[in-house]
Amino acid sequence: MADNVLIPGAPQYRAYMRNHQVRERDTVEHKAHGEYKSLLPNLVLESVYRG
């Protein structure tokens, strides 16, 4: 699980998980919102290792 992928952001982690999805992991992005500002979009990544 990875929280706050958009705010404050983790673009390198998100790109890594996307690029390695086919071989090693299944990753799903869940839309979410900021904890204290519900109008701000955010993402939670859920990954399952297939090793």
All heavy atoms as atom14 arrays in JSON, in Angstrom:
{
  "sequence": "MADNVLIPGAPQYRAYMRNHQVRERDTVEHKAHGEYKSLLPNLVLESVYRG",
  "atom14_mask": [
    [1, 1, 1, 1, 1, 1, 1, 1, 0, 0, 0, 0, 0, 0],
    [1, 1, 1, 1, 1, 0, 0, 0, 0, 0, 0, 0, 0, 0],
    [1, 1, 1, 1, 1, 1, 1, 1, 0, 0, 0, 0, 0, 0],
    [1, 1, 1, 1, 1, 1, 1, 1, 0, 0, 0, 0, 0, 0],
    [1, 1, 1, 1, 1, 1, 1, 0, 0, 0, 0, 0, 0, 0],
    [1, 1, 1, 1, 1, 1, 1, 1, 0, 0, 0, 0, 0, 0],
    [1, 1, 1, 1, 1, 1, 1, 1, 0, 0, 0, 0, 0, 0],
    [1, 1, 1, 1, 1, 1, 1, 0, 0, 0, 0, 0, 0, 0],
    [1, 1, 1, 1, 0, 0, 0, 0, 0, 0, 0, 0, 0, 0],
    [1, 1, 1, 1, 1, 0, 0, 0, 0, 0, 0, 0, 0, 0],
    [1, 1, 1, 1, 1, 1, 1, 0, 0, 0, 0, 0, 0, 0],
    [1, 1, 1, 1, 1, 1, 1, 1, 1, 0, 0, 0, 0, 0],
    [1, 1, 1, 1, 1, 1, 1, 1, 1, 1, 1, 1, 0, 0],
    [1, 1, 1, 1, 1, 1, 1, 1, 1, 1, 1, 0, 0, 0],
    [1, 1, 1, 1, 1, 0, 0, 0, 0, 0, 0, 0, 0, 0],
    [1, 1, 1, 1, 1, 1, 1, 1, 1, 1, 1, 1, 0, 0],
    [1, 1, 1, 1, 1, 1, 1, 1, 0, 0, 0, 0, 0, 0],
    [1, 1, 1, 1, 1, 1, 1, 1, 1, 1, 1, 0, 0, 0],
    [1, 1, 1, 1, 1, 1, 1, 1, 0, 0, 0, 0, 0, 0],
    [1, 1, 1, 1, 1, 1, 1, 1, 1, 1, 0, 0, 0, 0],
    [1, 1, 1, 1, 1, 1, 1, 1, 1, 0, 0, 0, 0, 0],
    [1, 1, 1, 1, 1, 1, 1, 0, 0, 0, 0, 0, 0, 0],
    [1, 1, 1, 1, 1, 1, 1, 1, 1, 1, 1, 0, 0, 0],
    [1, 1, 1, 1, 1, 1, 1, 1, 1, 0, 0, 0, 0, 0],
    [1, 1, 1, 1, 1, 1, 1, 1, 1, 1, 1, 0, 0, 0],
    [1, 1, 1, 1, 1, 1, 1, 1, 0, 0, 0, 0, 0, 0],
    [1, 1, 1, 1, 1, 1, 1, 0, 0, 0, 0, 0, 0, 0],
    [1, 1, 1, 1, 1, 1, 1, 0, 0, 0, 0, 0, 0, 0],
    [1, 1, 1, 1, 1, 1, 1, 1, 1, 0, 0, 0, 0, 0],
    [1, 1, 1, 1, 1, 1, 1, 1, 1, 1, 0, 0, 0, 0],
    [1, 1, 1, 1, 1, 1, 1, 1, 1, 0, 0, 0, 0, 0],
    [1, 1, 1, 1, 1, 0, 0, 0, 0, 0, 0, 0, 0, 0],
    [1, 1, 1, 1, 1, 1, 1, 1, 1, 1, 0, 0, 0, 0],
    [1, 1, 1, 1, 0, 0, 0, 0, 0, 0, 0, 0, 0, 0],
    [1, 1, 1, 1, 1, 1, 1, 1, 1, 0, 0, 0, 0, 0],
    [1, 1, 1, 1, 1, 1, 1, 1, 1, 1, 1, 1, 0, 0],
    [1, 1, 1, 1, 1, 1, 1, 1, 1, 0, 0, 0, 0, 0],
    [1, 1, 1, 1, 1, 1, 0, 0, 0, 0, 0, 0, 0, 0],
    [1, 1, 1, 1, 1, 1, 1, 1, 0, 0, 0, 0, 0, 0],
    [1, 1, 1, 1, 1, 1, 1, 1, 0, 0, 0, 0, 0, 0],
    [1, 1, 1, 1, 1, 1, 1, 0, 0, 0, 0, 0, 0, 0],
    [1, 1, 1, 1, 1, 1, 1, 1, 0, 0, 0, 0, 0, 0],
    [1, 1, 1, 1, 1, 1, 1, 1, 0, 0, 0, 0, 0, 0],
    [1, 1, 1, 1, 1, 1, 1, 0, 0, 0, 0, 0, 0, 0],
    [1, 1, 1, 1, 1, 1, 1, 1, 0, 0, 0, 0, 0, 0],
    [1, 1, 1, 1, 1, 1, 1, 1, 1, 0, 0, 0, 0, 0],
    [1, 1, 1, 1, 1, 1, 0, 0, 0, 0, 0, 0, 0, 0],
    [1, 1, 1, 1, 1, 1, 1, 0, 0, 0, 0, 0, 0, 0],
    [1, 1, 1, 1, 1, 1, 1, 1, 1, 1, 1, 1, 0, 0],
    [1, 1, 1, 1, 1, 1, 1, 1, 1, 1, 1, 0, 0, 0],
    [1, 1, 1, 1, 0, 0, 0, 0, 0, 0, 0, 0, 0, 0]
  ],
  "atom14_positions": [
    [[0.85, -1.17, 0.0], [0.0, 0.0, 0.0], [0.89, 1.23, 0.0], [1.9, 1.27, 0.68], [-0.89, 0.02, 1.24], [-1.86, -1.14, 1.38], [-3.07, -1.26, 0.1], [-4.13, 0.09, 0.46], [0.0, 0.0, 0.0], [0.0, 0.0, 0.0], [0.0, 0.0, 0.0], [0.0, 0.0, 0.0], [0.0, 0.0, 0.0], [0.0, 0.0, 0.0]],
    [[0.48, 2.19, -0.78], [1.16, 3.48, -0.81], [0.1, 4.57, -0.8], [-0.76, 4.6, -1.67], [2.04, 3.59, -2.04], [0.0, 0.0, 0.0], [0.0, 0.0, 0.0], [0.0, 0.0, 0.0], [0.0, 0.0, 0.0], [0.0, 0.0, 0.0], [0.0, 0.0, 0.0], [0.0, 0.0, 0.0], [0.0, 0.0, 0.0], [0.0, 0.0, 0.0]],
    [[0.17, 5.43, 0.19], [-0.8, 6.51, 0.34], [-0.15, 7.82, -0.1], [1.07, 7.94, -0.15], [-1.23, 6.59, 1.8], [-2.46, 7.45, 2.01], [-3.08, 7.86, 1.02], [-2.81, 7.69, 3.17], [0.0, 0.0, 0.0], [0.0, 0.0, 0.0], [0.0, 0.0, 0.0], [0.0, 0.0, 0.0], [0.0, 0.0, 0.0], [0.0, 0.0, 0.0]],
    [[-0.97, 8.8, -0.4], [-0.52, 10.15, -0.77], [0.38, 10.14, -2.0], [1.41, 10.8, -2.03], [0.2, 10.81, 0.42], [-0.71, 10.94, 1.61], [-1.89, 11.18, 1.48], [-0.16, 10.74, 2.8], [0.0, 0.0, 0.0], [0.0, 0.0, 0.0], [0.0, 0.0, 0.0], [0.0, 0.0, 0.0], [0.0, 0.0, 0.0], [0.0, 0.0, 0.0]],
    [[-0.02, 9.41, -3.01], [0.79, 9.28, -4.22], [0.75, 10.56, -5.06], [1.72, 10.88, -5.74], [0.36, 8.05, -5.04], [1.12, 7.94, -6.32], [0.56, 6.79, -4.2], [0.0, 0.0, 0.0], [0.0, 0.0, 0.0], [0.0, 0.0, 0.0], [0.0, 0.0, 0.0], [0.0, 0.0, 0.0], [0.0, 0.0, 0.0], [0.0, 0.0, 0.0]],
    [[-0.34, 11.3, -5.02], [-0.42, 12.57, -5.75], [-0.01, 13.76, -4.9], [0.66, 14.66, -5.37], [-1.84, 12.81, -6.28], [-2.29, 11.96, -7.46], [-3.71, 12.33, -7.85], [-1.37, 12.13, -8.64], [0.0, 0.0, 0.0], [0.0, 0.0, 0.0], [0.0, 0.0, 0.0], [0.0, 0.0, 0.0], [0.0, 0.0, 0.0], [0.0, 0.0, 0.0]],
    [[-0.46, 13.79, -3.65], [-0.18, 14.91, -2.75], [0.41, 14.35, -1.46], [-0.28, 13.62, -0.75], [-1.45, 15.72, -2.42], [-2.07, 16.26, -3.7], [-1.16, 16.84, -1.45], [-3.43, 16.88, -3.5], [0.0, 0.0, 0.0], [0.0, 0.0, 0.0], [0.0, 0.0, 0.0], [0.0, 0.0, 0.0], [0.0, 0.0, 0.0], [0.0, 0.0, 0.0]],
    [[1.61, 14.58, -1.08], [2.58, 15.46, -1.72], [3.19, 14.89, -2.99], [3.8, 15.61, -3.76], [3.64, 15.66, -0.66], [3.59, 14.45, 0.18], [2.16, 13.99, 0.14], [0.0, 0.0, 0.0], [0.0, 0.0, 0.0], [0.0, 0.0, 0.0], [0.0, 0.0, 0.0], [0.0, 0.0, 0.0], [0.0, 0.0, 0.0], [0.0, 0.0, 0.0]],
    [[3.01, 13.61, -3.23], [3.43, 13.04, -4.51], [4.6, 12.1, -4.41], [5.48, 12.26, -3.57], [0.0, 0.0, 0.0], [0.0, 0.0, 0.0], [0.0, 0.0, 0.0], [0.0, 0.0, 0.0], [0.0, 0.0, 0.0], [0.0, 0.0, 0.0], [0.0, 0.0, 0.0], [0.0, 0.0, 0.0], [0.0, 0.0, 0.0], [0.0, 0.0, 0.0]],
    [[4.56, 11.1, -5.28], [5.65, 10.13, -5.39], [5.71, 9.67, -6.85], [5.45, 8.5, -7.14], [5.41, 8.97, -4.45], [0.0, 0.0, 0.0], [0.0, 0.0, 0.0], [0.0, 0.0, 0.0], [0.0, 0.0, 0.0], [0.0, 0.0, 0.0], [0.0, 0.0, 0.0], [0.0, 0.0, 0.0], [0.0, 0.0, 0.0], [0.0, 0.0, 0.0]],
    [[6.03, 10.58, -7.77], [5.98, 10.22, -9.19], [6.95, 9.12, -9.58], [6.64, 8.3, -10.44], [6.29, 11.53, -9.9], [6.98, 12.37, -8.89], [6.45, 11.96, -7.56], [0.0, 0.0, 0.0], [0.0, 0.0, 0.0], [0.0, 0.0, 0.0], [0.0, 0.0, 0.0], [0.0, 0.0, 0.0], [0.0, 0.0, 0.0], [0.0, 0.0, 0.0]],
    [[8.13, 9.08, -8.99], [9.1, 8.03, -9.33], [8.62, 6.66, -8.86], [8.76, 5.67, -9.57], [10.46, 8.35, -8.74], [11.09, 9.57, -9.39], [12.38, 9.97, -8.71], [12.63, 9.62, -7.56], [13.21, 10.69, -9.43], [0.0, 0.0, 0.0], [0.0, 0.0, 0.0], [0.0, 0.0, 0.0], [0.0, 0.0, 0.0], [0.0, 0.0, 0.0]],
    [[8.04, 6.61, -7.67], [7.51, 5.34, -7.16], [6.35, 4.86, -8.03], [6.27, 3.69, -8.39], [7.06, 5.52, -5.71], [6.46, 4.26, -5.13], [7.28, 3.21, -4.74], [5.09, 4.11, -4.99], [6.75, 2.05, -4.22], [4.55, 2.96, -4.48], [5.38, 1.93, -4.09], [4.84, 0.77, -3.58], [0.0, 0.0, 0.0], [0.0, 0.0, 0.0]],
    [[5.46, 5.77, -8.38], [4.31, 5.41, -9.22], [4.78, 4.9, -10.58], [4.27, 3.88, -11.08], [3.42, 6.64, -9.39], [2.13, 6.36, -10.11], [1.31, 7.63, -10.17], [0.05, 7.4, -10.85], [-0.72, 8.37, -11.33], [-0.36, 9.63, -11.16], [-1.85, 8.09, -11.93], [0.0, 0.0, 0.0], [0.0, 0.0, 0.0], [0.0, 0.0, 0.0]],
    [[5.76, 5.55, -11.18], [6.3, 5.1, -12.46], [6.97, 3.73, -12.33], [6.8, 2.87, -13.2], [7.29, 6.12, -13.0], [0.0, 0.0, 0.0], [0.0, 0.0, 0.0], [0.0, 0.0, 0.0], [0.0, 0.0, 0.0], [0.0, 0.0, 0.0], [0.0, 0.0, 0.0], [0.0, 0.0, 0.0], [0.0, 0.0, 0.0], [0.0, 0.0, 0.0]],
    [[7.7, 3.52, -11.26], [8.35, 2.23, -11.03], [7.32, 1.11, -10.94], [7.47, 0.05, -11.55], [9.2, 2.27, -9.76], [9.85, 0.96, -9.44], [11.05, 0.61, -10.02], [9.25, 0.05, -8.57], [11.65, -0.61, -9.75], [9.84, -1.16, -8.29], [11.03, -1.49, -8.88], [11.61, -2.7, -8.61], [0.0, 0.0, 0.0], [0.0, 0.0, 0.0]],
    [[6.26, 1.35, -10.17], [5.23, 0.32, -10.0], [4.52, 0.05, -11.32], [4.17, -1.09, -11.62], [4.24, 0.73, -8.91], [4.87, 0.86, -7.55], [5.81, -0.59, -7.04], [4.51, -1.7, -6.63], [0.0, 0.0, 0.0], [0.0, 0.0, 0.0], [0.0, 0.0, 0.0], [0.0, 0.0, 0.0], [0.0, 0.0, 0.0], [0.0, 0.0, 0.0]],
    [[4.3, 1.05, -12.13], [3.67, 0.85, -13.45], [4.58, 0.05, -14.37], [4.13, -0.84, -15.08], [3.38, 2.2, -14.1], [2.15, 2.87, -13.59], [1.91, 4.12, -14.39], [0.65, 4.74, -14.0], [0.26, 5.92, -14.45], [1.02, 6.61, -15.26], [-0.89, 6.41, -14.06], [0.0, 0.0, 0.0], [0.0, 0.0, 0.0], [0.0, 0.0, 0.0]],
    [[5.86, 0.36, -14.38], [6.81, -0.3, -15.28], [7.09, -1.74, -14.9], [7.48, -2.53, -15.76], [8.12, 0.48, -15.35], [7.94, 1.82, -16.02], [7.05, 2.01, -16.83], [8.78, 2.77, -15.67], [0.0, 0.0, 0.0], [0.0, 0.0, 0.0], [0.0, 0.0, 0.0], [0.0, 0.0, 0.0], [0.0, 0.0, 0.0], [0.0, 0.0, 0.0]],
    [[6.93, -2.11, -13.65], [7.23, -3.47, -13.2], [5.97, -4.29, -12.94], [6.03, -5.36, -12.35], [8.1, -3.42, -11.95], [9.48, -2.94, -12.24], [9.79, -1.62, -12.33], [10.61, -3.63, -12.5], [11.07, -1.49, -12.62], [11.6, -2.68, -12.73], [0.0, 0.0, 0.0], [0.0, 0.0, 0.0], [0.0, 0.0, 0.0], [0.0, 0.0, 0.0]],
    [[4.84, -3.79, -13.35], [3.57, -4.46, -13.07], [3.45, -5.8, -13.77], [3.05, -6.78, -13.18], [2.4, -3.56, -13.47], [1.06, -4.19, -13.2], [-0.05, -3.19, -13.29], [0.04, -2.15, -12.69], [-1.08, -3.5, -14.04], [0.0, 0.0, 0.0], [0.0, 0.0, 0.0], [0.0, 0.0, 0.0], [0.0, 0.0, 0.0], [0.0, 0.0, 0.0]],
    [[3.81, -5.88, -15.01], [3.59, -7.1, -15.79], [4.43, -8.25, -15.26], [3.96, -9.37, -15.13], [3.91, -6.83, -17.28], [3.82, -8.11, -18.08], [2.95, -5.79, -17.83], [0.0, 0.0, 0.0], [0.0, 0.0, 0.0], [0.0, 0.0, 0.0], [0.0, 0.0, 0.0], [0.0, 0.0, 0.0], [0.0, 0.0, 0.0], [0.0, 0.0, 0.0]],
    [[5.68, -7.98, -14.92], [6.59, -9.05, -14.52], [6.47, -9.44, -13.06], [6.53, -10.61, -12.74], [8.04, -8.63, -14.8], [8.34, -8.59, -16.28], [9.75, -8.16, -16.52], [9.79, -6.69, -16.46], [10.79, -5.99, -15.97], [11.84, -6.59, -15.49], [10.75, -4.68, -15.95], [0.0, 0.0, 0.0], [0.0, 0.0, 0.0], [0.0, 0.0, 0.0]],
    [[6.34, -8.48, -12.19], [6.5, -8.76, -10.77], [5.26, -8.51, -9.91], [5.09, -9.17, -8.9], [7.65, -7.92, -10.2], [8.97, -8.19, -10.85], [10.04, -7.23, -10.36], [9.74, -6.36, -9.53], [11.18, -7.34, -10.83], [0.0, 0.0, 0.0], [0.0, 0.0, 0.0], [0.0, 0.0, 0.0], [0.0, 0.0, 0.0], [0.0, 0.0, 0.0]],
    [[4.47, -7.53, -10.28], [3.41, -7.08, -9.38], [2.12, -6.78, -10.13], [2.15, -6.43, -11.29], [3.83, -5.79, -8.67], [4.98, -5.98, -7.74], [5.45, -4.63, -7.2], [6.63, -4.81, -6.41], [7.85, -4.92, -6.9], [8.04, -4.85, -8.19], [8.88, -5.11, -6.11], [0.0, 0.0, 0.0], [0.0, 0.0, 0.0], [0.0, 0.0, 0.0]],
    [[1.04, -6.9, -9.41], [-0.25, -6.36, -9.85], [-0.5, -5.12, -9.0], [-0.55, -5.22, -7.78], [-1.38, -7.37, -9.63], [-1.32, -8.53, -10.6], [-0.95, -8.31, -11.76], [-1.65, -9.65, -10.19], [0.0, 0.0, 0.0], [0.0, 0.0, 0.0], [0.0, 0.0, 0.0], [0.0, 0.0, 0.0], [0.0, 0.0, 0.0], [0.0, 0.0, 0.0]],
    [[-0.65, -3.99, -9.64], [-0.86, -2.73, -8.92], [-2.16, -2.1, -9.39], [-2.41, -1.99, -10.58], [0.31, -1.75, -9.15], [1.51, -2.37, -8.69], [0.09, -0.46, -8.4], [0.0, 0.0, 0.0], [0.0, 0.0, 0.0], [0.0, 0.0, 0.0], [0.0, 0.0, 0.0], [0.0, 0.0, 0.0], [0.0, 0.0, 0.0], [0.0, 0.0, 0.0]],
    [[-2.96, -1.68, -8.43], [-4.23, -1.02, -8.71], [-4.18, 0.36, -8.07], [-3.75, 0.5, -6.91], [-5.42, -1.83, -8.13], [-6.73, -1.11, -8.37], [-5.44, -3.23, -8.71], [0.0, 0.0, 0.0], [0.0, 0.0, 0.0], [0.0, 0.0, 0.0], [0.0, 0.0, 0.0], [0.0, 0.0, 0.0], [0.0, 0.0, 0.0], [0.0, 0.0, 0.0]],
    [[-4.61, 1.37, -8.81], [-4.69, 2.72, -8.27], [-6.12, 3.0, -7.83], [-7.05, 2.82, -8.61], [-4.25, 3.75, -9.32], [-2.8, 3.67, -9.67], [-2.37, 4.76, -10.63], [-3.23, 5.53, -11.13], [-1.15, 4.84, -10.89], [0.0, 0.0, 0.0], [0.0, 0.0, 0.0], [0.0, 0.0, 0.0], [0.0, 0.0, 0.0], [0.0, 0.0, 0.0]],
    [[-6.27, 3.44, -6.6], [-7.58, 3.79, -6.05], [-7.65, 5.3, -5.89], [-6.77, 5.9, -5.27], [-7.81, 3.12, -4.69], [-7.78, 1.63, -4.74], [-8.85, 0.89, -5.17], [-6.8, 0.75, -4.42], [-8.55, -0.39, -5.1], [-7.31, -0.51, -4.65], [0.0, 0.0, 0.0], [0.0, 0.0, 0.0], [0.0, 0.0, 0.0], [0.0, 0.0, 0.0]],
    [[-8.69, 5.9, -6.44], [-8.89, 7.34, -6.24], [-9.24, 7.6, -4.79], [-10.0, 6.85, -4.17], [-10.0, 7.85, -7.15], [-9.62, 7.82, -8.61], [-10.74, 8.37, -9.46], [-10.36, 8.31, -10.93], [-11.42, 8.83, -11.79], [0.0, 0.0, 0.0], [0.0, 0.0, 0.0], [0.0, 0.0, 0.0], [0.0, 0.0, 0.0], [0.0, 0.0, 0.0]],
    [[-8.7, 8.67, -4.26], [-8.95, 9.06, -2.88], [-8.96, 10.59, -2.82], [-8.93, 11.25, -3.85], [-7.86, 8.49, -1.97], [0.0, 0.0, 0.0], [0.0, 0.0, 0.0], [0.0, 0.0, 0.0], [0.0, 0.0, 0.0], [0.0, 0.0, 0.0], [0.0, 0.0, 0.0], [0.0, 0.0, 0.0], [0.0, 0.0, 0.0], [0.0, 0.0, 0.0]],
    [[-8.99, 11.12, -1.62], [-8.92, 12.57, -1.44], [-8.03, 12.86, -0.25], [-7.72, 11.98, 0.55], [-10.31, 13.19, -1.26], [-11.08, 12.63, -0.11], [-10.87, 13.04, 1.18], [-12.04, 11.68, -0.06], [-11.69, 12.36, 1.98], [-12.4, 11.53, 1.25], [0.0, 0.0, 0.0], [0.0, 0.0, 0.0], [0.0, 0.0, 0.0], [0.0, 0.0, 0.0]],
    [[-7.61, 14.12, -0.16], [-6.76, 14.53, 0.95], [-7.45, 14.34, 2.28], [-8.67, 14.44, 2.39], [0.0, 0.0, 0.0], [0.0, 0.0, 0.0], [0.0, 0.0, 0.0], [0.0, 0.0, 0.0], [0.0, 0.0, 0.0], [0.0, 0.0, 0.0], [0.0, 0.0, 0.0], [0.0, 0.0, 0.0], [0.0, 0.0, 0.0], [0.0, 0.0, 0.0]],
    [[-6.65, 14.07, 3.29], [-7.22, 13.8, 4.61], [-7.97, 14.98, 5.2], [-8.99, 14.83, 5.85], [-6.1, 13.37, 5.56], [-5.6, 11.99, 5.26], [-4.08, 11.92, 5.23], [-3.43, 12.9, 5.62], [-3.57, 10.9, 4.79], [0.0, 0.0, 0.0], [0.0, 0.0, 0.0], [0.0, 0.0, 0.0], [0.0, 0.0, 0.0], [0.0, 0.0, 0.0]],
    [[-7.44, 16.17, 4.99], [-8.05, 17.35, 5.6], [-8.74, 18.25, 4.59], [-9.39, 19.2, 4.96], [-6.99, 18.14, 6.37], [-6.31, 17.29, 7.41], [-5.0, 16.86, 7.24], [-7.0, 16.87, 8.54], [-4.39, 16.06, 8.19], [-6.4, 16.06, 9.48], [-5.09, 15.67, 9.3], [-4.51, 14.87, 10.23], [0.0, 0.0, 0.0], [0.0, 0.0, 0.0]],
    [[-8.57, 17.95, 3.31], [-9.19, 18.75, 2.25], [-9.82, 17.8, 1.26], [-9.18, 17.32, 0.34], [-8.15, 19.63, 1.58], [-7.46, 20.53, 2.58], [-6.98, 21.76, 1.93], [-6.27, 22.57, 2.97], [-6.55, 23.92, 2.98], [0.0, 0.0, 0.0], [0.0, 0.0, 0.0], [0.0, 0.0, 0.0], [0.0, 0.0, 0.0], [0.0, 0.0, 0.0]],
    [[-11.07, 17.52, 1.45], [-11.74, 16.51, 0.63], [-11.9, 16.91, -0.84], [-12.25, 16.08, -1.66], [-13.11, 16.16, 1.23], [-13.93, 17.3, 1.25], [0.0, 0.0, 0.0], [0.0, 0.0, 0.0], [0.0, 0.0, 0.0], [0.0, 0.0, 0.0], [0.0, 0.0, 0.0], [0.0, 0.0, 0.0], [0.0, 0.0, 0.0], [0.0, 0.0, 0.0]],
    [[-11.63, 18.16, -1.17], [-11.74, 18.59, -2.57], [-10.47, 18.29, -3.36], [-10.48, 18.37, -4.59], [-12.06, 20.08, -2.64], [-13.39, 20.49, -2.01], [-13.57, 22.0, -2.09], [-14.54, 19.78, -2.7], [0.0, 0.0, 0.0], [0.0, 0.0, 0.0], [0.0, 0.0, 0.0], [0.0, 0.0, 0.0], [0.0, 0.0, 0.0], [0.0, 0.0, 0.0]],
    [[-9.38, 17.97, -2.69], [-8.12, 17.68, -3.37], [-8.04, 16.2, -3.71], [-8.14, 15.35, -2.84], [-6.93, 18.06, -2.49], [-6.76, 19.54, -2.21], [-5.61, 19.76, -1.24], [-6.51, 20.3, -3.49], [0.0, 0.0, 0.0], [0.0, 0.0, 0.0], [0.0, 0.0, 0.0], [0.0, 0.0, 0.0], [0.0, 0.0, 0.0], [0.0, 0.0, 0.0]],
    [[-7.83, 15.86, -4.98], [-7.71, 14.45, -5.35], [-6.38, 13.87, -4.89], [-5.38, 14.57, -4.75], [-7.79, 14.48, -6.88], [-7.29, 15.82, -7.25], [-7.69, 16.75, -6.14], [0.0, 0.0, 0.0], [0.0, 0.0, 0.0], [0.0, 0.0, 0.0], [0.0, 0.0, 0.0], [0.0, 0.0, 0.0], [0.0, 0.0, 0.0], [0.0, 0.0, 0.0]],
    [[-6.38, 12.58, -4.64], [-5.18, 11.87, -4.24], [-5.3, 10.44, -4.75], [-6.32, 10.05, -5.3], [-5.0, 11.9, -2.73], [-3.54, 11.86, -2.33], [-2.68, 11.47, -3.11], [-3.26, 12.26, -1.11], [0.0, 0.0, 0.0], [0.0, 0.0, 0.0], [0.0, 0.0, 0.0], [0.0, 0.0, 0.0], [0.0, 0.0, 0.0], [0.0, 0.0, 0.0]],
    [[-4.26, 9.66, -4.58], [-4.25, 8.26, -5.0], [-3.68, 7.38, -3.9], [-2.78, 7.79, -3.18], [-3.38, 8.06, -6.25], [-3.95, 8.45, -7.59], [-2.89, 8.23, -8.68], [-5.19, 7.67, -7.92], [0.0, 0.0, 0.0], [0.0, 0.0, 0.0], [0.0, 0.0, 0.0], [0.0, 0.0, 0.0], [0.0, 0.0, 0.0], [0.0, 0.0, 0.0]],
    [[-4.2, 6.16, -3.84], [-3.63, 5.1, -3.02], [-3.3, 3.95, -3.97], [-4.13, 3.56, -4.78], [-4.64, 4.61, -1.94], [-4.11, 3.42, -1.19], [-4.98, 5.75, -0.99], [0.0, 0.0, 0.0], [0.0, 0.0, 0.0], [0.0, 0.0, 0.0], [0.0, 0.0, 0.0], [0.0, 0.0, 0.0], [0.0, 0.0, 0.0], [0.0, 0.0, 0.0]],
    [[-2.08, 3.44, -3.88], [-1.68, 2.3, -4.71], [-1.72, 1.03, -3.88], [-1.22, 1.0, -2.75], [-0.24, 2.48, -5.23], [-0.09, 3.13, -6.6], [-0.71, 4.5, -6.63], [1.36, 3.19, -7.01], [0.0, 0.0, 0.0], [0.0, 0.0, 0.0], [0.0, 0.0, 0.0], [0.0, 0.0, 0.0], [0.0, 0.0, 0.0], [0.0, 0.0, 0.0]],
    [[-2.34, 0.01, -4.43], [-2.41, -1.3, -3.79], [-1.65, -2.27, -4.71], [-2.03, -2.45, -5.87], [-3.86, -1.73, -3.64], [-4.03, -3.12, -3.12], [-5.47, -3.56, -3.13], [-6.33, -2.86, -3.71], [-5.75, -4.63, -2.58], [0.0, 0.0, 0.0], [0.0, 0.0, 0.0], [0.0, 0.0, 0.0], [0.0, 0.0, 0.0], [0.0, 0.0, 0.0]],
    [[-0.59, -2.88, -4.2], [0.23, -3.77, -5.01], [0.31, -5.16, -4.38], [0.41, -5.28, -3.16], [1.64, -3.21, -5.13], [1.61, -1.94, -5.73], [0.0, 0.0, 0.0], [0.0, 0.0, 0.0], [0.0, 0.0, 0.0], [0.0, 0.0, 0.0], [0.0, 0.0, 0.0], [0.0, 0.0, 0.0], [0.0, 0.0, 0.0], [0.0, 0.0, 0.0]],
    [[0.29, -6.17, -5.25], [0.43, -7.56, -4.82], [1.64, -8.14, -5.55], [1.7, -8.11, -6.78], [-0.83, -8.38, -5.12], [-0.64, -9.83, -4.75], [-2.03, -7.78, -4.42], [0.0, 0.0, 0.0], [0.0, 0.0, 0.0], [0.0, 0.0, 0.0], [0.0, 0.0, 0.0], [0.0, 0.0, 0.0], [0.0, 0.0, 0.0], [0.0, 0.0, 0.0]],
    [[2.6, -8.66, -4.8], [3.79, -9.27, -5.37], [3.46, -10.66, -5.87], [2.83, -11.45, -5.17], [4.9, -9.33, -4.32], [6.17, -9.95, -4.8], [6.94, -9.34, -5.77], [6.59, -11.16, -4.3], [8.11, -9.9, -6.22], [7.77, -11.74, -4.75], [8.53, -11.1, -5.72], [9.69, -11.67, -6.15], [0.0, 0.0, 0.0], [0.0, 0.0, 0.0]],
    [[3.87, -10.98, -7.09], [3.57, -12.26, -7.69], [4.79, -13.17, -7.77], [4.91, -13.96, -8.7], [3.0, -12.07, -9.1], [1.67, -11.41, -9.13], [1.09, -11.46, -10.51], [1.73, -10.48, -11.38], [1.68, -10.52, -12.69], [1.06, -11.5, -13.31], [2.26, -9.6, -13.42], [0.0, 0.0, 0.0], [0.0, 0.0, 0.0], [0.0, 0.0, 0.0]],
    [[5.7, -13.06, -6.84], [6.96, -13.81, -6.92], [6.87, -15.16, -6.46], [6.52, -16.18, -6.61], [0.0, 0.0, 0.0], [0.0, 0.0, 0.0], [0.0, 0.0, 0.0], [0.0, 0.0, 0.0], [0.0, 0.0, 0.0], [0.0, 0.0, 0.0], [0.0, 0.0, 0.0], [0.0, 0.0, 0.0], [0.0, 0.0, 0.0], [0.0, 0.0, 0.0]]
  ]
}
